[in-house]
Amino acid sequence: MTLRDLARWAVYPVLMGATLFVAACAPAWGWPLDGTLAGLQVVAWIAVFWTERALPYRQQWLRGRGDVAADIAFLVSTIVTFELTRALVDLPPLAGLRAPVWPVHWPLAAQLPLALAVVELGNYVVHRWQHEHGGWLWRLHASHHSAPRLYWLNSARNHPLDVALAALVGVTPLVVFGIGEHALALVLAFQGMHGLLQHSNIDVRLGPLNWVVSMAEVHRWHHSPNVAQSNANYGQLLLIWDVLLGTRKVPSGQEPPVATGMVEST
């Protein structure tokens, strides 16, 4: 096995593992959770940006296509919209609807996968509806599929209302169920790093974990201009609902198309 092969397999567990470790240890170190999350996101941008250059999946995706300025604007909009939506979820009357059913006594390592599965269920339903039923929900989501290539900033190429909708269907159930602040911080840390790696131009490998985690090897097919290929693999974090409901589709022995984007849904 070459050094490049080792790097392919190490990228995801090293970057994600480091992110979750810092988020998990932050309170013990006396670090504020919100400040830690912000710092981790900046570090994630830098780490993924440079890893793309050291271990690119496609050389042609390293070159800008007049998309960088637009993607930076989308990034700012996505951050602002997501934080405003999070603040809204914490305000009455939603805060008053909380039911203390979340297993807060579980170790964080057990709470995290449960929380990710809950977040993913709402996002899966909305995401699949957007692609398969069109209408105004698809028009909100179409911005995400307008990217001319895949690279780290694509994770933030979203319409503000699409960001708000995803945050509401994903975060609201956790808040209503009574998830703790620390466990929620781990979910947000996971989302931040995962979204970058999922859309990155990094030659990453996950092997059998591609049946569990919605990573770049599978997600690139979702950005195919061929609707028959892109109307699948709806998981944004996990693929468990795609596997259970039969929408995980990865053509055997083929590479995803170089061209990305989609002009319409079915």
N, C-alpha and C positions, 0 to 999 in steps of 0.2 A: 504494500500500500504506500502510495506517494504522500509527500507532505500536503499536497493539494487535496488529496482524498481525505486525509485526516481533518483538514480545515473544513471541508464541506460538512462533515458529520459533527464537528465541534461547534460551529457557529451558533446554532440555535440553543443547545443546552448551556453553553458558556454565557451568552448574552442574556438569555432569559433567566438562567439560574442566578447570575449576579444581580439582576434587577430585583427578583423576588427576595433574595437574601437581604439586600439592603432595605427593602420595604418592610420585611419582617422584623429586622433588628432595629429599625429607626426609633421606636419608643424606648427600647432599652438603652439606646445611646443618647437619649434626651433630644432627639431630632423631631421637630413638628412634622406630622404626616403630610400636610399640604405642601410644605416647603420641600420635603423629601421627594414627593411625587413630581414637583416642578423640576427639581434638579435632575432626577432620573430621566425625565423626558428629554432634557437638553443633552445629557450624556448619550442617550439612545440615538438622537439625531446624528451626533458626531460619530458615534461608533458605527452605525449602519452606513453613513455616507462614505467613510473611509474603507469599510469592508467591501462595499460595492466595487471600489477601485482596485482593491487587492485580490478579490475573488469574484469577478463578474460572471454572471450567467450568459449574457450576450454583450459583446463589445459595442454593437450599434446602439444599445439602450443607454450607454454612458454619455452619448452626445445629445445635447439639448435640441429640441425641435420647436423652439419658440414657446415652450410650455412652463419654463421655470418661474417666470414672473407671475403668471396666473396661478401656479400651484402654491407659491408663497402667500398670495392673497387668500387662496382657499384655506391654507394652513391657519392664518390669523383668524379668519372667519370661523373655522371649525373649533378652535380653542375657545373663542369668546362664546360661541353658541353652546358648546358643551358645558362650560362652567356656569352659564346662566341657567341652563336646564337643570343642572345639579342643584343649584341654589333654589330653584322653584320646587323641586321635589322635597326639599327639606322644610319648606314653609307650610303653614296651615293652609287648607284643610288636609292635605295629604299626610302631613306629619301626624295628625290626629287619628289617622286610619291605621296606624301601625298595630300589628298583631304580633305579640312576642312568641312566635313559633320557631324562629331561627335557632338552630343548635349552637348557640354561642359558647357552650361548654366544650364543644369539639376542638381539637387542635386546629390551628390555622391551616395546616397541610391537608386536613380533611374538609374544612369549610370551603377552601378555594375551588376544588373541582365541582362541588355542589353548586356554588355560586355561579361558576362559569356555565354550567348546564342550564341554570335558570335564566341567566342573561341570554344565552344562545337560543333558547326556545322562542322567546318573543321576537328576537331579531330574525330568526329563521322564518317564522310565519310571515312577517312583514316583507322581508327580502324576497321570498318566493312569490308572494302576491304581486309585488312590484314587477317582477319579470314576466310572470305568466298571465297576468290580468291587465297589465298596462294602465291606461288612464292617468289621472293626475299623480298617483303615487309613483308610476314609472317616470313621469316627467321630472319629478324631484330627484329620483335616483339616477337618471340618465347622465347627469353631470359627472358622476363617478366613472362612467364608462366612456367618457369623451377623451380620455388620455391617449396620446399618440404612442406611448411606450410605457413600460412598467419600470418604476424606480421608487426610491423610498418616499418621495413626497406624494405619490399617488394615494397613499392612505388617507390624506387630508383633502383630496379633491371631491368635495361633497357640497351639495346645496345645504344652506343653513337649516331649512326645515327638515331635510332628511337627517341631519345630525341630531336635531332636537327630537325627532320621532324615534330614532334608534336609542337615544339616551333615555327617553321616557319608557319605552317598552322593555329596555334592559335593566335600568337602575331602579325604577319605581317598584317592581316586585320585591327586590332585595330590601329596600327601605321599608316597605309595608310589612314584610315578614320579620323585620326587626334585626337585620344583620348589624354586627358591630362595626364601629368606625375602622378598626384595624383590618378586619377581613375585607371590608369594602375597598380600603386602600390597596390591598394586594390585588384585587380584581382590576382596579384602575391601572396599577403598575403593569399587570399582565397585558391588558388591552393596549397600553401605550407602546410597549416593545413589540408585541405580536403584530399589530397593524403595520408597523414599519417593515418588519421582516417578511410579512406575508406579501407585500407589494414590492419588495426590494428586487434589485437586479443582482442578487447574490446567488451563487451556485451552491445552494444549501441542499442537504440530503437528510431525510428523516426515516426512510425505510418504512417499517410496519406502523410507525406513529402517524403516517399519512392517512391512516384509517381513523385516527382519533383527533388530530390537530389539523385545522384548516390552514396549512402552510403553503408556501409559494409553489411547490411542485404541483399541488392540486389546484390552487387558486388561479394560477395563470390560465387554466382552461376556462375559468369563469369570465375572463376578459377577452376571450376569443371574439372576433367579428362574426363568427358563425353562430347564429342564434341556437342551433341545435346543440352546440357545445357549451355556450355560455349560460343557457337556462338549466343549470345544474350546479352542484357544489356551492350551495347557498350559505353554508356555515361561515361565520365571520371569525369565530374563535375556535370552535370545535366542529367536528364532522359527525358527531353522534346522531343528530337528527337526520342528516343526509343519509347516513348508513341505514338507520331504522326505517326511513320513509322512501328509500330507493332513489334518491337524487344525487348520490355520489357517483360521478362518471369520469373516469380517467382512461382515455384510449390506450390500449396496451401497445407498447413498443413505439410510441410516437412522441414527438416533442410538440409543445404548444406552438401555435403560429407566432411568427415574428410580429405581424400586424396585430394591433389591439383596437378596441372600440366596438361600438354597436350602434346602429342607427335607429333600431326600433325593437320593441319587444313583441312577443307573440301572445 
